[in-house]
Amino acid sequence: MIDYKEKNGHTNVPKSYKHNIALGAWTRNQRAQYMLRKRGKKSPMTEERIRKLEAIGFVWKLKAQKKVSKEKQIHFDDTVMKTATI
């Protein structure tokens, strides 16, 4: 994780990180275990691990990207094409 952060400037490893599949899975697992602990459920996540991950800037909950409906994307594309030809 530290190497990834040094190379990329953040700890938001993609879910399916092609260059290191195990790191992507490990990152997903850390977030899942943290959420279980936060909800008071059984989890191997410890306060020490939470502190260590937060010390390197680990983000527990990623903001969801806004999904654009296909209709809105088509409208946007049409608008762009019309303005590009003017």
N, C-alpha and C positions, 0 to 999 in steps of 0.2 A: 504494500500500500504506500509506503514512504517513497519507494522508487517511482511509482506511478505518479504520485503528487509532485515530486521533483521534476519529472518530465513534462507533466501536463498542467501543473499549477492548481490542481483541485483534486478532490477525492471522489468525484462522481463517476465511478467506473461504470461503463455501459453494461446493461444486463447480459448481453452476449458479446463480451469483449473478445474479439477474434485473436488478439495477440497473447491473451492469457485467460483462457476460459475459467480456470480455477479461481482467479482473482475476482472475476465477475460473479461467480457463484458464492464465493466467500463474502463479498460485499453485500449481496442480497440476503445472505444468511445473518450477517451482523444486524442489518436493519430489522429483519423479521424477529430475531431474538430480543432486540431492544424493545420492539413494540409489545411483545409478549410480557416482558418484565414490567414495562410501563403500565400495562393493563392488570398487573398483579397476578399473572399466570406464571407457571413454572418455566424457567429459562436458565440456561447456563451462563447467560450474560451477567457479568459482575460489575460492581461500581468501579473497580480498578480498570477494567477494560473500557468502560464508558469514558472514564477520565483520559485514558491514553489515546483513544480514538479522537475525542474532542480536542485534545492537545495538538493534534496534527490537522485539525480543521474538518474532521469527518462530519458530513451532513446526514442526519438521521432520516429526515423526510424530504424527499425531492419534490419540488413543485411540479405538478402535472402540467404537461404542455397542452395548450388549448387545441382541441381538434377542430378542424374546419370541415364542415359538411361538403360533400361532393358538389352540391348545387351552388354553394357559396364560392367554391374554388372555380367552378366553370364561369360564374358571373364575373368574378375577379379577372380571370384570364381573358374573357371577352372584352371587359372594360380596358384592360391593358392593351390589347390588340387594337382596339378602336382609337385609343389615344396615341398609339405608336404610329398609326398611319396618317394622322392629322398633320 
